Amino acid sequence: MFLQALEGSWLSHPFWKTSFVLTEEADLAALKASGVAAVWIDVDRGCDVGPVAAPAAVPARPAAPAAAPAAARQPNAHFEDEIGRAAEVLHRSRQAVTALFTEARLGNAIDSESCLPIVEQVASSLARNPSAFISLARLKTRDDYTYMHSVAVCGLMVSLARQMGMGDAEAREAGLAGLLHDVGKMQMPLEVLNKPGSLTDAEFSVMRSHPERGWELLKEGAKVPATALDVCLHHHEKIDGTGYPHKLAGEQISLLARMGAVCDVYDAITSTRPYKAAWDPAGSLQRMAQWKGQFDPAVFQAFVKSVGIYPTGTLVRLQSGRLAVVVDQNPASLVAPRVKVFYSTKSNMPIPVQLLDLAAPGTSDRIAGREPPENWGFNYLEDFWNPKN
């Protein structure tokens, strides 16, 4: 049958999509065991119920399987093939989050189910190629940082949840929590939120109230899960107990909140903000690794695996003495991504751009280390992997 819609909360069922062809016995069992009270079917796109749905009619619908249900079942795409689709997802997500946060700024309650299309589209893009969406989401302007930060953390949370072996339902809740984690900033004064310089102690005190203000907003909303409330309230807690608002430590902080803390900081420091320029992605991971007591070590290690030791956009030096920019990850080897070679350190001159898969058989060159782009005066590295430029 073609399931057109599922009755009940989208958090009560184990599927990423609410409209798909039901073909697997395991999916049928999961649907029956879920909290879904009823379903709507489209008899023009699948079988009907009752005696009219003769078994012989099933093979007569060859087009039906094309609407595959879960994002995880879609084949992986190359970075170059996904980047355009990821850009479209980001554009739609920005519009949806802007509308959602505008309601929050007006003090209106948030309906978490209205976030379903955003989380679903982000998760689908990540399933095709995680690097494309996460890399594009890092490119924000100062003006849209607050909105796009939430979309980016949503993606990072879904990717991290999958890296940690969580199921679809858990990954979906993680994504929703990431999307809503900073909603309290809509209650902050704009002159403080968008201040280009350092905050005063009084202004910083105001900003530190945003987790609690967000929690207050969300608890008044419709069907907001406890996990999203918890991440909103506790994503600034630190593993050593020096965070805020409640100075929780270690296992007192929920797993999703510990995940949210890592994803929130990574996106913040790799993004251009009103008061600072973005740090390069690999350098950001190196700095975060040195902040002892801030993050759960196991969660942070899983996060590094989810974004790559050398995330897309990282400038690296190869053993041959050439400089290259990482353009895509190789899931089979974190230290051997696909790169674009463009500069010789021996001649100190640009060389013809060459796409090189460091994991391909016969490739002898390897990464010798990361290079800070500012040391070379390179400010165009994005051009190597973002065709929108």
DRENDRENVEX-92936 format. One record per residue (C-alpha): x negated, y, z; residue in three letters. Coordinates in Angstrom, 1 decimal. Each point is the difference from the previous one (the first is absolute). Last residue first. Layout:
N
       xx       yy       zz    aa
        X        Y        Z   ala
...
This chain:
389
       xx       yy       zz    aa
    -30.7     30.8     -5.9   asn
      2.9     -2.5     -0.2   lys
     -2.5     -2.7     -1.0   pro
     -1.2     -0.3      3.6   asn
     -3.0     -2.3      0.2   trp
     -3.0      1.9     -1.4   phe
      1.6      3.4      0.3   asp
      0.2     -0.3      3.8   glu
     -3.8      0.2      0.1   leu
      0.1      3.7     -1.1   tyr
     -1.5      1.8      2.9   asn
     -3.6     -1.4     -0.2   phe
     -2.5      2.3      1.8   gly
     -2.4     -2.9      0.5   trp
     -0.2      0.1      3.8   asn
      3.7      0.9      0.1   glu
      0.9     -3.3     -1.6   pro
     -1.4     -1.9      3.0   pro
     -1.6     -3.2     -1.5   glu
      1.1     -3.5      1.2   arg
     -2.5     -2.9     -0.2   gly
     -2.0     -2.4     -2.1   ala
      3.0     -1.2     -2.0   ile
     -1.0     -2.8     -2.3   arg
     -1.3     -0.5     -3.5   asp
     -0.4     -3.6     -1.3   ser
      3.3     -0.4     -1.9   thr
     -0.1     -3.4     -1.7   gly
      3.3     -1.1      1.3   pro
      2.3      3.0      0.9   ala
      0.0      1.1      3.6   ala
     -1.7      3.4     -0.7   leu
      2.6      0.8     -2.7   asp
     -1.6      2.9     -1.8   leu
      1.6      2.7     -2.0   leu
     -2.6      2.1     -1.7   gln
     -0.2      3.8     -0.3   val
     -2.9      1.1     -2.2   pro
     -2.8      1.4      2.2   ile
     -0.1      3.2      2.0   pro
     -3.5      1.2      1.0   met
     -2.3     -0.2      3.0   asn
     -2.3     -2.2     -2.1   ser
     -0.5     -2.6      2.7   lys
      3.2      0.8      1.8   thr
      1.9     -0.9     -3.1   ser
      3.7      1.0     -0.2   tyr
      3.3     -1.3     -1.4   phe
      0.8     -3.6      1.1   val
      3.7     -0.7      0.4   lys
      0.7     -2.6      2.6   val
      1.9     -3.2      0.5   arg
     -0.4     -1.4      3.6   pro
     -2.7     -2.3      1.3   ala
     -0.4      0.5      3.7   val
      3.6     -0.9      0.9   leu
     -0.2     -3.2     -2.0   ser
      3.0     -2.2     -1.0   ala
      2.4      2.9      0.2   pro
     -2.1      2.0     -2.5   asn
      0.9      3.7      0.4   gln
      0.4      2.6     -2.6   asp
     -1.7      3.2     -1.3   val
     -3.1      0.3      2.2   val
     -2.2      2.8     -1.3   val
     -3.5     -0.6     -1.2   ala
     -3.5      1.2      0.5   leu
     -3.0     -1.8     -1.6   arg
     -3.1     -1.0      1.7   gly
      0.1     -3.7     -1.2   ser
      1.0     -1.0      3.6   gln
      3.2      2.0     -0.4   leu
      0.7      3.2      1.8   arg
      3.7      0.5      0.9   val
      2.5      2.9     -0.2   leu
      3.3     -1.1      1.5   thr
      3.2      0.9     -2.0   gly
      1.7     -3.4      0.5   thr
     -0.9     -1.3      3.5   pro
     -3.5     -1.4      0.6   tyr
      0.5     -2.3      3.0   ile
      3.4     -0.7     -1.5   gly
      3.5      1.5      0.9   val
      1.5     -3.2      1.5   ser
     -3.4     -1.4      1.2   lys
     -0.7      3.2      1.8   val
      3.4     -0.2      1.7   phe
     -0.6     -3.5      1.1   ala
     -3.2      1.1      1.7   gln
      1.9      2.9      1.6   phe
      2.7     -2.2      1.4   val
     -2.6     -2.3      1.5   ala
     -1.9      2.9      1.6   pro
      3.1      1.7      1.5   asp
     -0.7      3.6     -0.6   phe
     -1.2      3.0      2.1   gln
     -2.3     -1.6      2.5   gly
     -3.1      0.4     -2.1   lys
      0.2      2.5     -2.8   trp
     -2.9     -1.4     -2.1   gln
      2.1     -2.1     -2.2   ala
      2.1      3.1     -0.8   met
     -3.1      1.7     -1.3   arg
     -0.8     -2.9     -2.4   gln
      3.5     -0.2     -1.2   leu
      0.1      3.7     -0.7   ser
     -3.3     -0.3     -2.0   gly
      1.6     -2.7     -2.1   ala
      3.0      2.2     -0.7   pro
     -1.7      3.4     -0.7   asp
      0.9      2.7      2.5   trp
      2.8      2.4     -1.0   ala
     -0.5      3.7      0.5   ala
      1.2      1.7      3.2   lys
      2.4      2.5      1.5   tyr
      3.1     -0.2     -2.2   pro
     -0.6     -3.7     -0.8   arg
     -1.8     -1.8     -2.8   thr
      0.4     -3.7      0.6   ser
     -2.5     -2.7      1.0   thr
      0.1      1.0      3.7   ile
      3.7     -0.1      0.3   ala
      0.5     -3.3     -2.0   asp
     -2.5     -1.8      2.2   tyr
      1.4      1.5      3.2   val
      3.6     -1.1     -0.6   asp
     -0.9     -3.4     -1.3   cys
     -2.1     -0.8      3.1   val
      2.5      1.3      2.5   ala
      2.9     -1.7     -1.8   gly
     -1.7     -3.4      0.4   met
     -0.4      0.5      3.7   arg
      3.7      1.1      0.1   ala
      1.0     -3.1     -1.9   leu
     -1.9     -2.2      2.4   leu
      1.6      1.6      3.0   ser
     -2.1      2.1      2.4   ile
     -0.1     -1.4      3.5   gln
     -2.3     -2.6     -1.5   glu
     -2.9      2.4      0.2   gly
      0.8      3.3      1.7   ala
      2.9      2.3      0.3   leu
     -0.7      3.7      0.7   lys
      3.7      0.9     -0.1   his
      0.1      2.8     -2.6   pro
     -2.8     -0.3     -1.0   tyr
     -3.4     -1.6     -0.4   gly
     -2.7     -0.6      2.6   thr
      1.0     -3.6      0.9   gly
     -3.0     -1.8     -1.5   asp
      2.1     -1.5     -2.9   ile
      1.2      3.5     -1.0   lys
      3.6      1.3     -0.1   glu
      0.8      2.3     -2.9   his
      2.3     -2.4     -1.8   his
      2.0     -0.4      3.3   his
      3.4      1.8     -0.4   leu
      0.5     -0.4     -3.8   cys
     -1.4     -3.6      0.2   val
      2.5     -0.9      2.8   asp
      3.0      1.6     -1.7   leu
     -0.8     -1.8     -3.3   ala
     -0.4     -3.3      1.9   thr
      3.3      0.5      1.9   ala
      1.9      0.0     -3.3   pro
      1.8      3.2     -1.2   val
      3.6     -1.2     -0.7   lys
      1.5      3.5     -0.3   ala
     -1.9      2.9      1.6   gly
      0.1      1.4      3.5   glu
     -3.0     -2.0      1.0   lys
     -1.8      1.4     -3.0   leu
      0.2      3.6      1.0   leu
     -1.1     -0.5      3.6   glu
     -2.9     -2.2     -1.2   trp
     -1.1      2.7     -2.3   gly
      0.0      2.6      2.8   arg
     -2.0     -2.5      2.1   glu
     -2.5     -0.6     -2.7   pro
     -0.1      3.8     -0.8   his
     -0.9      1.2      3.5   ser
     -3.8      0.0     -0.7   arg
      0.6      2.8     -2.6   met
      1.2      2.3      2.8   val
     -3.0     -0.7      2.1   ser
     -2.2      0.6     -3.0   phe
      1.6      3.4     -0.3   glu
     -0.6      0.9      3.6   ala
     -3.6     -1.2     -0.2   asp
     -0.5      2.1     -3.1   thr
      0.1     -1.8     -3.4   leu
     -2.9      0.2     -2.4   ser
      0.6      1.8     -3.3   gly
      2.4     -0.4     -3.0   pro
      3.2     -0.1      2.2   lys
      2.6     -2.1     -1.8   asn
      1.5     -1.8      3.0   leu
     -0.5      3.0      2.3   val
      1.6      2.7     -2.2   glu
      2.6     -2.6     -0.9   leu
      1.1     -0.4      3.6   pro
      0.3     -3.8      0.8   met
      3.3     -1.8     -0.2   gln
     -0.7     -1.4     -3.4   met
     -3.2     -1.4      1.5   lys
      2.2     -2.4      1.9   gly
      0.5     -2.0     -3.3   val
     -3.6     -1.1      0.3   asp
      0.6     -3.8      0.4   his
      3.0     -0.2     -2.4   leu
     -1.7     -1.5     -3.1   leu
     -2.5     -2.0      2.0   gly
      2.8     -1.6      2.1   ala
      1.9     -0.8     -3.3   leu
     -3.2     -1.7     -1.4   gly
     -0.5     -2.0      3.2   ala
      3.7     -1.1     -0.1   glu
     -0.5     -1.1     -3.6   arg
     -3.2     -1.9      0.9   ala
      1.9     -1.8      2.8   glu
      2.8     -1.0     -2.4   ala
     -2.5     -1.1     -2.7   asp
     -2.0     -2.2      2.3   gly
     -3.1      1.1      1.9   met
     -3.4     -1.5     -0.9   gly
     -2.2      2.8      1.2   met
     -0.8      1.1     -3.5   gln
      3.7      0.2     -0.7   arg
      0.5      2.3      3.0   ala
     -3.0      2.1     -1.2   leu
      1.5      0.5     -3.4   ser
      3.4      0.9      1.4   val
     -1.5      2.4      2.5   met
     -2.2      1.7     -2.6   leu
      3.0      0.5     -2.3   gly
      2.1      1.6      2.7   cys
     -3.0      2.0      1.1   val
     -0.2      1.4     -3.5   ala
      3.7      0.9     -0.1   val
     -0.3      1.8      3.4   ser
     -3.1      1.9     -1.1   his
      1.8      1.0     -3.2   met
      2.6      2.0      2.0   tyr
     -2.4      1.8      2.4   thr
     -2.7      0.5     -2.7   tyr
      2.3      1.7     -2.6   asp
     -1.4      3.5      0.2   asp
     -3.6     -0.9      0.7   arg
      0.0     -2.1     -3.1   thr
     -0.2     -3.7      0.1   lys
     -2.2     -2.7     -1.6   leu
      0.0     -2.9      2.5   arg
      3.2     -1.3     -1.4   ala
     -1.7     -0.6     -3.3   leu
     -2.5     -2.3      1.5   ser
      2.5     -1.9      2.1   ile
      2.3     -0.5     -3.0   phe
     -2.6     -1.2     -2.4   ala
     -2.1     -2.1      2.5   ser
      2.9     -2.2      1.0   pro
      0.7     -1.4     -3.5   asn
      3.2     -1.8     -0.9   arg
      1.0     -0.7      3.6   ala
     -0.8      3.5      1.0   leu
      2.3      1.4     -2.7   ser
      2.8     -2.2      1.2   ser
     -0.6      1.0      3.6   ala
      0.2      3.7     -0.9   val
      3.3     -0.6     -1.9   gln
      1.6     -1.9      2.9   glu
     -1.1      2.4      2.7   val
      1.4      3.0     -2.0   ile
      3.2     -1.8     -1.0   pro
      0.6     -1.0      3.7   leu
     -0.4      3.4      1.5   cys
      3.7      0.8     -0.1   ser
      0.3     -3.0      2.4   glu
     -1.8      2.0      2.6   ser
      2.8      2.5      0.3   asp
     -1.6      3.0      1.7   ile
      1.9      2.4      2.3   ala
      0.2      3.7     -0.8   asn
     -2.2      2.5      1.7   gly
     -0.3      2.3     -3.0   leu
     -3.7     -1.0     -0.2   arg
      1.2     -3.7      0.0   ala
      2.2      0.8     -3.0   glu
     -2.9      1.5     -1.8   thr
     -2.0     -3.0      0.9   phe
      2.3     -2.3     -1.9   leu
      0.2      2.3     -3.0   ala
     -3.8      0.3     -0.1   thr
     -0.3     -3.8      0.5   val
      2.2     -0.7     -3.0   ala
     -1.7      2.4     -2.3   gln
     -3.5     -1.2      1.1   arg
      1.1     -3.6     -0.5   ser
      1.2      0.7     -3.6   arg
     -3.4      1.6     -0.9   his
     -1.9     -2.8      1.8   leu
      1.9     -2.7     -1.8   val
     -0.7      1.7     -3.3   glu
     -3.7      0.3      0.7   ala
     -0.1     -3.7      1.0   ala
      1.5     -0.8     -3.4   arg
     -2.7      1.9     -1.8   gly
     -2.8     -1.6      2.1   ile
      1.3     -3.5     -0.4   glu
     -1.4     -0.9     -3.4   asp
     -3.4      1.6      0.6   glu
     -0.3     -1.7      3.4   phe
      0.6     -3.4     -1.7   his
      3.3     -1.6      0.9   ala
      0.8     -2.9      2.4   asn
      2.9     -2.2     -1.0   pro
      3.3      0.7      1.7   gln
      1.0     -2.6      2.7   arg
     -0.9      2.3      2.9   ala
      2.4      2.6     -1.2   ala
      2.8     -2.5      0.7   ala
      3.1     -0.6     -2.1   pro
     -0.9     -0.8     -3.6   ala
      2.3      1.7     -2.5   ala
     -1.4     -1.8     -3.0   ala
      1.5     -3.3      1.4   pro
      3.5      1.1     -1.5   ala
     -1.0      0.3     -3.6   ala
      0.3     -3.7     -0.8   pro
      3.7     -0.2      1.0   arg
      1.3     -3.2     -1.7   ala
     -2.1     -2.1      2.4   pro
      2.5      0.7      2.8   val
      3.3     -0.6     -2.0   ala
     -0.3     -3.8      0.1   ala
      0.3      0.2      3.8   pro
      3.6      1.2     -0.3   ala
      0.7      3.2      1.8   ala
      3.8     -0.1     -0.7   val
      0.5     -2.4      2.8   pro
     -0.8      2.6      2.7   gly
     -2.4      2.9      0.0   val
     -1.4      1.8     -3.1   asp
     -3.4     -0.6     -1.5   cys
     -2.4      2.8     -1.1   gly
     -0.3      3.3     -1.8   arg
      3.6      0.6     -0.9   asp
      1.1     -1.6      3.2   val
     -1.6      2.7      2.1   asp
      0.0     -1.1      3.6   ile
      0.8      1.9      3.2   trp
     -1.3     -1.5      3.3   val
      1.4     -0.5      3.5   ala
     -0.9      0.2      3.7   ala
     -3.8      0.3     -0.4   val
     -1.7     -0.7      3.3   gly
     -2.3     -2.6     -1.5   ser
      0.2     -3.8      0.2   ala
      2.2     -0.3     -3.1   lys
     -2.3      2.3     -1.9   leu
     -3.1     -1.9      1.1   ala
      1.6     -3.3     -1.1   ala
      0.9      1.5     -3.4   leu
     -3.5      1.3     -0.4   asp
     -1.4     -3.4      0.8   ala
      2.3     -1.7     -2.5   glu
     -1.4      2.3     -2.7   glu
      2.1      1.5     -2.9   thr
      1.7      3.2      1.4   leu
     -0.3      2.6     -2.8   val
     -0.6      3.5      1.5   phe
      1.4      3.1      1.6   ser
     -0.7      0.8      3.6   thr
     -3.8      0.0     -0.5   lys
     -2.8     -0.5      2.6   trp
      1.8     -3.0      1.4   phe
      0.0     -1.4      3.5   pro
      3.4      1.3      1.2   his
      1.0      2.0      3.1   ser
     -2.1      3.0     -0.7   leu
      2.1      0.8     -3.0   trp
      2.9      0.5      2.4   ser
      3.3     -1.7     -1.0   gly
      1.6     -1.2     -3.3   glu
     -2.4     -1.1     -2.7   leu
      0.3      1.4     -3.5   ala
     -0.1     -1.2     -3.7   gln
     -1.0     -3.6      0.7   leu
     -0.1     -1.8     -3.4   phe
      1.0     -3.6      0.5   met
